[in-house]
Amino acid sequence: MKYHYMRISPTTVRIELIPEDNTEKMLLQDLAQSEPDNQALTKLFENGLGIYQSNTKLLSKKFMEFPRVALCSFETVTQLSDVGMA
């Protein structure tokens, strides 16, 4: 799956899922029959977000074109660096 990413604001991006083969096209056709909060669909958008903006957590998605295009709100996840304790 390819992803097209467009930044809307510091905490919102537009992500478009772009299938690369027939299997992915069939997957999106199947997901079109599901609910917007389908776990597999959420995972696809999480993957797309992670590719373009690491250390983020998907908070919500609002579909512009179900199931391929959504506005995704996210927050940046702060990770503590590994600090050795003496």
C-alpha positions as a Python dict, from the first residue, in 0.01 Angstrom:
ca = {
    (1, 'M'): (0, 0, 0),
    (2, 'K'): (120, 347, -82),
    (3, 'Y'): (12, 653, 112),
    (4, 'H'): (-34, 1011, 1),
    (5, 'Y'): (15, 1250, 290),
    (6, 'M'): (-85, 1618, 311),
    (7, 'R'): (-28, 1824, 623),
    (8, 'I'): (-337, 2024, 722),
    (9, 'S'): (-226, 2157, 1061),
    (10, 'P'): (39, 2071, 1324),
    (11, 'T'): (-186, 1791, 1452),
    (12, 'T'): (-392, 1692, 1146),
    (13, 'V'): (-297, 1527, 818),
    (14, 'R'): (-491, 1408, 516),
    (15, 'I'): (-395, 1053, 428),
    (16, 'E'): (-498, 873, 111),
    (17, 'L'): (-457, 497, 79),
    (18, 'I'): (-332, 399, -267),
    (19, 'P'): (-350, 26, -346),
    (20, 'E'): (-55, -109, -544),
    (21, 'D'): (-195, -443, -659),
    (22, 'N'): (-520, -637, -696),
    (23, 'T'): (-495, -783, -346),
    (24, 'E'): (-483, -435, -193),
    (25, 'K'): (-767, -318, -422),
    (26, 'M'): (-978, -611, -301),
    (27, 'L'): (-889, -530, 60),
    (28, 'L'): (-1015, -173, 19),
    (29, 'Q'): (-1332, -299, -152),
    (30, 'D'): (-1393, -530, 145),
    (31, 'L'): (-1322, -250, 392),
    (32, 'A'): (-1571, -28, 207),
    (33, 'Q'): (-1840, -267, 332),
    (34, 'S'): (-1721, -238, 693),
    (35, 'E'): (-1760, 20, 966),
    (36, 'P'): (-1532, 330, 973),
    (37, 'D'): (-1383, 215, 1304),
    (38, 'N'): (-1276, -124, 1161),
    (39, 'Q'): (-946, -228, 1324),
    (40, 'A'): (-779, -327, 993),
    (41, 'L'): (-868, 9, 841),
    (42, 'T'): (-740, 194, 1146),
    (43, 'K'): (-413, 1, 1121),
    (44, 'L'): (-369, 109, 758),
    (45, 'F'): (-405, 475, 855),
    (46, 'E'): (-172, 428, 1153),
    (47, 'N'): (88, 281, 917),
    (48, 'G'): (49, 572, 678),
    (49, 'L'): (87, 821, 959),
    (50, 'G'): (392, 641, 1098),
    (51, 'I'): (571, 648, 764),
    (52, 'Y'): (549, 1023, 731),
    (53, 'Q'): (556, 1132, 1095),
    (54, 'S'): (728, 899, 1337),
    (55, 'N'): (657, 898, 1710),
    (56, 'T'): (288, 974, 1667),
    (57, 'K'): (-37, 827, 1792),
    (58, 'L'): (-350, 837, 1577),
    (59, 'L'): (-629, 999, 1780),
    (60, 'S'): (-913, 1005, 1529),
    (61, 'K'): (-997, 988, 1162),
    (62, 'K'): (-1271, 1165, 971),
    (63, 'F'): (-1338, 1020, 630),
    (64, 'M'): (-1350, 1245, 328),
    (65, 'E'): (-1385, 948, 91),
    (66, 'F'): (-1455, 621, 273),
    (67, 'P'): (-1245, 405, 301),
    (68, 'R'): (-955, 563, 110),
    (69, 'V'): (-915, 925, 229),
    (70, 'A'): (-934, 1058, 583),
    (71, 'L'): (-834, 1354, 792),
    (72, 'C'): (-630, 1206, 1074),
    (73, 'S'): (-575, 1383, 1404),
    (74, 'F'): (-268, 1278, 1595),
    (75, 'E'): (-46, 1361, 1887),
    (76, 'T'): (330, 1338, 1909),
    (77, 'V'): (447, 1072, 2150),
    (78, 'T'): (746, 1178, 2357),
    (79, 'Q'): (980, 893, 2426),
    (80, 'L'): (1218, 901, 2715),
    (81, 'S'): (1573, 830, 2609),
    (82, 'D'): (1748, 538, 2766),
    (83, 'V'): (1946, 679, 3056),
    (84, 'G'): (2184, 453, 3244),
    (85, 'M'): (2147, 467, 3619),
    (86, 'A'): (2476, 447, 3812),
}
